Amino acid sequence: MLVEKVAVVGGGLMGAGIAQNAAESGKNVTLIEVNQSKVNEALQNIEMQLELKVNKEKITGEEKEQTLKNICVKTGIEHIRGAELVIEAVPEDLEIKKSVFTQFNQYADEHAILASNTSGLSIAAIGSATQRPEKVIGFHYFYPVPVMKLVEVTPSIITNDSTIGAMFDFAHSIGKKPVRCKDYPGFLVNRLLVPMVNEAVYCVMEGAEPKDIDEAMKLGANHRMGPLTLADFVGLDVLLATMEGLYHGFQDSKYRPCPLLKKIVESGNYGVKTGKGFYYYDELGKQLQQAVHI
């Protein structure tokens, strides 16, 4: 099945990026949020990102306008009707996702593929909320979606081959490189990356400066971005939720979140999106100065 009609449920940074990427690839996209205010915010974010690309001469003004024409915004999950692929991009909470997939089961067309952008929750558990788990699959994008090439394609033990094949074809059609993962917590990237970031937070708790940790990993391990800067861009709240998912999923102490990370999240500082994490940021997300000193 060649997917041309896509519905994206959830218009946050990830959902808006998913919608933008699909629309730029010529897909007909319906972006769905819970109310008009959130729909407007998502659309404004997409317009801003496209305008930045125009200013950098990566796309033309005409291409920007065509991308926007490819996106229809709606409120209410019932508007997934008619989509060949429905992608969920709601908060990383299993019960929330299962509730959304229960509604997918009610409103999505019978032939539609139901995909979750979860970064590590059980696809089998998410699929259990529907009466068609064979058509449920993980399709995990990376932030920022229009830039990052990788998608993790994660079938459950019940997902059928036609669904898997269709999602690999879809990934290629939107300019992404798909890798297949097993349905275990964290999949591939987060299972490897999150413990490294967590260890960096422990280093801060023990007295190391965030800027020194980041510089060390950039120059010593040839990373393009230090682990604490990366954590701020991902969102410290999202990172903590992922760590807790790994910890509870594997019951292994090596995934236990650092207490300092919990304290920073409890203080309401999540990184770039709040203007403060391990560093301070301006309204455009530019890093200003170190925020955490131990």
C-alpha positions in Angstrom: 0.0 0.0 0.0 1.4 3.4 -1.0 0.4 5.9 1.7 -0.7 9.3 0.4 -3.2 10.4 3.1 -1.8 10.8 6.6 -3.5 11.9 9.9 -1.3 13.1 12.7 -2.8 13.3 16.2 -1.0 15.6 18.5 0.4 19.0 17.3 3.3 19.6 19.7 6.9 20.0 18.5 7.0 16.3 17.3 3.5 16.2 15.9 3.9 19.5 14.0 7.3 18.3 12.7 5.8 15.0 11.5 3.0 16.8 9.7 5.5 19.2 8.1 7.7 16.4 6.9 4.8 14.5 5.4 3.4 17.6 3.7 6.8 18.6 2.3 6.9 15.1 0.8 3.7 15.7 -1.0 1.3 13.8 1.3 -2.1 15.0 2.2 -2.0 15.7 5.9 -4.7 16.2 8.5 -3.2 17.6 11.7 -5.5 17.1 14.7 -5.4 18.7 18.2 -7.9 18.9 21.1 -8.8 22.5 20.6 -8.5 25.4 18.1 -5.9 27.2 20.2 -3.5 24.2 20.0 -4.3 23.7 16.3 -3.4 27.4 15.6 -0.2 27.0 17.6 0.9 23.9 15.7 0.2 25.6 12.4 2.1 28.7 13.4 5.1 26.6 14.4 5.1 24.9 11.0 4.8 28.2 9.2 7.7 29.6 11.2 9.9 26.5 10.4 9.1 26.8 6.7 9.8 30.5 6.7 13.3 29.8 8.2 13.9 27.3 5.4 12.9 30.0 2.8 15.3 32.5 4.4 18.1 30.0 4.3 17.2 29.3 0.6 16.6 25.6 1.3 13.1 25.9 -0.2 11.3 28.5 -2.3 8.3 30.6 -1.3 6.2 28.5 -3.7 7.3 25.3 -2.0 6.4 26.7 1.4 2.9 27.6 0.2 2.4 24.2 -1.4 3.4 22.5 1.9 0.9 24.6 3.8 -1.8 23.7 1.3 -1.1 20.0 1.9 -2.0 20.4 5.6 -5.5 20.5 6.9 -6.0 21.2 10.6 -8.9 19.9 12.6 -10.1 19.4 16.2 -11.4 16.0 17.2 -10.0 12.5 16.5 -13.0 11.6 14.4 -11.2 13.5 11.6 -8.8 10.6 11.1 -11.5 9.0 8.9 -10.2 8.6 5.3 -6.5 8.5 6.3 -4.4 5.5 5.1 -2.0 6.1 8.0 -2.7 7.5 11.4 0.3 8.6 13.4 -0.1 9.3 17.2 2.2 12.0 18.7 0.7 12.5 22.1 2.6 12.6 25.5 4.8 9.7 26.4 2.4 8.0 28.8 1.1 4.5 28.1 -2.4 5.0 29.4 -2.8 8.2 27.4 -1.6 6.4 24.3 -3.9 3.4 24.9 -6.8 5.8 25.3 -6.0 7.5 21.9 -5.6 4.1 20.2 -9.0 3.0 21.5 -10.4 6.0 19.7 -8.4 5.2 16.6 -10.0 1.8 16.6 -13.4 3.5 16.6 -12.8 6.1 13.9 -10.0 4.9 11.6 -10.8 3.2 8.3 -10.6 -0.6 8.4 -7.5 -0.7 6.1 -5.7 2.2 7.9 -2.3 1.6 9.6 -2.1 2.9 13.2 1.4 4.1 14.2 2.8 5.4 17.4 5.7 7.9 17.7 6.5 6.5 21.1 10.3 6.6 21.9 10.2 3.3 23.8 6.8 2.2 25.2 5.5 -1.3 24.4 3.9 -1.5 20.9 2.2 -4.7 22.0 0.6 -2.9 24.9 -0.5 0.0 22.8 -1.9 -2.3 20.2 -3.9 -4.2 22.8 -6.2 -1.1 23.0 -7.5 -1.9 19.5 -9.3 -4.7 17.9 -6.7 -4.7 15.1 -3.2 -5.1 16.7 -1.8 -6.5 13.5 -2.1 -3.1 12.0 -0.4 -1.3 14.9 3.3 -0.4 14.7 5.9 1.9 16.2 7.2 4.7 14.0 9.6 6.8 16.1 10.9 10.0 14.6 13.8 12.1 16.0 13.8 15.8 16.8 13.8 18.0 14.8 11.7 15.8 12.5 12.2 17.7 9.2 16.0 17.4 9.7 16.7 14.1 11.3 16.8 11.2 8.8 16.3 8.2 11.1 13.0 6.5 12.0 12.8 3.5 14.2 10.2 1.0 12.8 9.0 -1.3 15.6 6.5 -4.0 15.0 5.0 -5.9 17.9 4.9 -9.7 17.9 1.4 -9.4 16.3 2.1 -6.8 13.6 1.7 -8.3 10.2 4.2 -8.2 7.3 2.1 -6.0 5.1 2.0 -3.3 7.8 5.7 -3.5 8.3 6.4 -3.3 4.5 4.1 -0.4 4.1 5.8 1.6 6.8 9.3 1.0 5.3 7.9 2.2 2.0 6.4 5.2 3.6 9.7 6.0 5.4 11.5 6.1 2.1 8.8 8.2 0.5 9.3 11.0 3.1 13.0 10.9 2.8 13.8 8.9 6.0 16.1 6.0 6.7 14.2 3.3 8.5 15.8 0.8 10.9 13.9 -2.2 12.3 13.7 -2.5 16.1 12.5 -5.2 18.5 9.6 -4.3 20.8 11.6 -3.8 24.0 11.9 -0.6 26.1 13.9 2.1 24.4 14.2 0.3 21.1 17.7 1.0 19.8 18.7 4.7 20.0 17.3 5.5 23.4 18.5 2.3 24.9 22.0 3.2 24.0 21.8 7.0 24.3 19.8 7.6 27.5 22.2 5.8 29.8 25.0 7.9 28.4 23.1 11.1 29.1 22.1 9.9 32.5 25.8 9.2 33.3 26.6 12.8 32.2 24.0 14.1 34.7 25.6 12.0 37.4 29.0 13.7 36.5 27.3 17.1 37.0 25.9 15.9 40.4 29.4 14.9 41.4 30.8 18.4 40.5 31.7 18.5 36.8 30.6 21.5 34.8 28.1 20.8 32.0 30.1 22.8 29.5 33.2 20.7 30.3 31.2 17.4 29.9 29.8 18.6 26.6 33.1 19.8 25.2 34.8 16.5 26.3 32.3 14.4 24.4 32.4 16.6 21.3 36.2 16.6 21.1 36.9 13.2 22.6 34.1 11.2 21.1 33.5 13.3 17.9 29.9 13.9 18.9 28.3 16.9 17.1 26.4 17.9 20.3 27.3 17.3 23.9 25.0 15.0 26.0 23.7 17.8 28.2 22.9 20.2 25.4 21.2 17.2 23.7 19.2 16.6 26.8 18.0 20.2 26.9 16.9 20.0 23.3 15.1 16.7 23.8 13.4 18.0 26.9 14.5 17.0 30.4 10.9 15.9 31.2 10.8 13.7 28.1 14.2 12.3 28.9 13.2 11.5 32.5 10.1 9.7 31.3 12.2 7.7 28.9 14.7 6.8 31.6 11.9 5.7 34.0 10.4 3.6 31.2 13.7 1.8 30.7 14.2 1.4 34.4 10.8 -0.1 35.0 10.8 -2.1 31.7 14.1 -3.9 32.4 14.1 -3.7 36.2 17.8 -3.0 35.9 19.6 -0.4 38.1 21.8 0.7 35.3 18.8 2.6 33.9 17.9 4.3 37.2 17.4 8.1 36.6 19.9 10.4 38.3 18.4 12.2 41.3 19.7 15.6 40.0 17.7 15.1 36.8 14.6 14.5 38.9 15.2 17.7 40.9 15.7 19.8 37.8 12.4 18.5 36.2 10.6 19.0 39.5 11.7 22.6 39.4 9.9 23.0 36.1 13.0 23.5 34.0 12.8 21.2 31.0 15.5 22.7 28.7 15.0 24.7 25.5 11.2 24.7 25.7 11.2 26.5 29.1 14.3 28.5 28.5 16.4 26.8 31.2 17.8 23.3 31.7 21.5 22.7 32.1 21.9 25.9 30.2 19.8 29.1 29.6 18.3 29.7 26.1 16.7 32.7 24.4 13.3 32.6 22.8 14.7 31.1 19.6 16.4 28.3 21.4 20.0 29.7 21.1 22.2 28.6 24.0 23.2 31.5 26.2 25.1 30.3 29.2 25.4 27.5 31.7 22.5 27.3 34.2 23.5 24.4 36.5 26.5 24.8 38.8 27.0 22.2 41.6 
